[in-house]
Amino acid sequence: MLRLKGGSCDPGLPVVDTAGDITIEPAWRAGVSKRGVIRSGLSNKLLGVKSMLIEYLSDRVDLIPELAELHLAEWGHLRPGQTLESRIAALNGCLGKAEVPSTVIATDGDQLVGSALLVEHDMSTRKDLSPWLAGVLVKPKFRKAGVATALIQRIEAEASALKVPRLYLYTDKESGFYAKRGWSELEACEYRGILVTIMSKAVLGPTQ
């Protein structure tokens, strides 16, 4: 019997509470991978810069408050009334490794550069779709240098290793960016008063 990891993970966009028992679920829901655990040091160098790495947030919990502030500034309009404390608590619920939910961050030494999350759900109205790429964010001074692409690719690799056949995301303004990276539009809809595009991408190869 497989059980979904308990707790609640909310990257700043809606994520369902996952505390209940779930049986006979796909391997990724229990963090099980026949290909093994993806280590934080696997393919983690970015842009040829030796000091810039992609690692699990669980290995850099000291950066959670700063990341929570960045997420709140970027997506707070989607969750009116959400506080920094609740955002920090949500990120503390996304500290898995090679499982759903989990968070990866790009760092340059002790400096936080960006983030991406792999979560069970990211839209309260589309619980039929799962799992999701969420929380993709890069600090302004590091943008247009390939960091976001590297973070996205890391989450795609994590999902593939967990035998996830397809990932989903939603965006209100970056559909073109994701389309250039192999994501396809699934539908456009209004969510929390904002027009968004739901996109998907197959991440499991034909021989996997």
N, C-alpha and C positions, 0 to 999 in steps of 0.2 A: 504494500500500500504506500503510495507516494503522497506526501503532504506538502502543500504550499508553505513556504517560509512564512511564519507569522509576523504580524506587525503591519505598520502603515507607512507607505512611502509616497510622498507628494513633492515632486520637484518644483512646484510653483504653479502647476497646472493640475487639474483634477486627477487623482489617483485613488482607486478603490481600496478600502481597508481589506486586508487579506488575512485576518486573524482566524477565520473559520477553517474547519477541516475540509479538505478536498481530496477525493479518492480517484484513482485510475486516471491521473493526469499525465500529459506528455512529460518527457524527461526534463525539459528545461524548467518546468514549474518547480521541480524539487532541486534544481541546481545540479542535476546529474548529467555528466557528459562522458560518452564512451571514448571521446578523444582526449579526455583528461582536462585538468584545470589550466586555464590560461593564466600564466604568471604575469605579475605586473611588469616584469622586465622583458617580456616577449614583444618584439617589434615596437619598442616604445620610444625610439629616438625620432625626433621630429626635425625635418627640414635640414638635416645635416648639422644641426647645432648640438654639440655633445652634451651641453648642460640642460637641454630642454627634453623632458620626458613625459610619457603618459603613464600614469600610475593610478592605483585604486585610491579613492578618497579614504577608505578605511585605513590606509597606511599613512595618511596625512590629516588626521582628524583636527589638528591645530588650525587647518584652513577652513573648517566648516563655517565659522561665523562670517568670514569674509565672503565665502561663496554664497551664503544665505543672503547677505546684503546685495550682492550682484543680481541674484535671481529675483529678489523682491523689487529691485529697481527696474528690471527688465519686464517682469510679468505681473507685477502687483496689480495692474489694472484689471487683470482677469480674476483676481481674488480680493475684492474690496474688503477692507477690514483685517486682512491677514497681517500678523505682526512678525517682527524679526525673530522673536522667540519661537513662534509656531513654525517658521520656516527652518530654523535650526533643528527643531525637533523632527521635522519631516525629513531632512537630510540625514539625521541620525538613524532614520528607518531605512535608508538606502545604502547601507554600508556592506553589501554582499560582495563576494569575490566569485567570479565565474558562476553567477546565478542571477535570478530575477527576484528582487530588484538589486541593482548595483550602480555605482557611480564611478566614472573615471575622470581624472583631471589632467590637464597639461600644466607642467610646472617648469620654471626656469630657476634652478637652485631652490631657494626658499620662497620664491615668488609664484603666486597663483596666476596662471595664464588663461585657462578656460576649463570648460566642463562638458560632459555629456552623460546621460543616464539611460539605463535599460530598465523599463518599468512594466508592470503587468498591464496597467491601463493609464491613459492620459486624457481621456475624454469621458466624463460621466455619462454622456449620452450615447457612447459607442462601446459599451462593454462587451459587445460581440467580437470586437477586434482586439488582438493581443499577440505578442507584447509590443511595446512602443519604444522608439527612440525619442528622448525628451531632453529638455534642459541643455540644448547645445548653445553654448555661449562662450565668446572669446573677448577678452578685454580689448577696448578700442585700439590701443597702441600696438597690439599684436595681430590685428586683422589684416586680411589680404596677403597673408604669408603662408597659407596652407594649413594653419592650425586646426580650423574647424573641420576641414576635410579629413585630417588625421584622426581627430576625435570620433568623427562619424564612422570612419573605417574601423576603428578599434571596437566600437559597439557592434558593428556588423560582424566582425570577427568573433566577438564574444557570443553573439546570438548563433552564428553558424556552428561554433563549437558545442553549443548546447542543443544542436539539432532543431533550432527554430527555423521553420520553412520560410516565414515571411515576417518582416517588420513593418510597423506603421508609424506615422508621425502626422502632426498637423501644424500648419504655419499660416500666419495671416499676411506675410509679405515676402517670404523667401522661397516660394514654390519654384521659381526659375533656377535658383541656386541648387536646390535638391534635384531638379530634373537633369541638370548637367552631370549629376553624380549617380545617375541610374535609377532615380526614384520616379514612379509614375503616379499621376493624379487619379485618385479613386473617386472623389466627389468634392464639390464645394457646398458649404452649408454655413448657416449662422450659428455661432457658439458664444454664449455669454454676451450677446449683443454685437459680436464682431464677425465679419465674413472671413471664414478660414477655408483652407484647402487641406483635405485629408489625402495623404500620399502613402504609397506602399512600395516595398522592394523585396524581391525574393533573395534570400541570403544563403540558402542551402543549395549547393551545386547539384547537378544531375546525378553525380556519382556518389554523393554523400549519403 
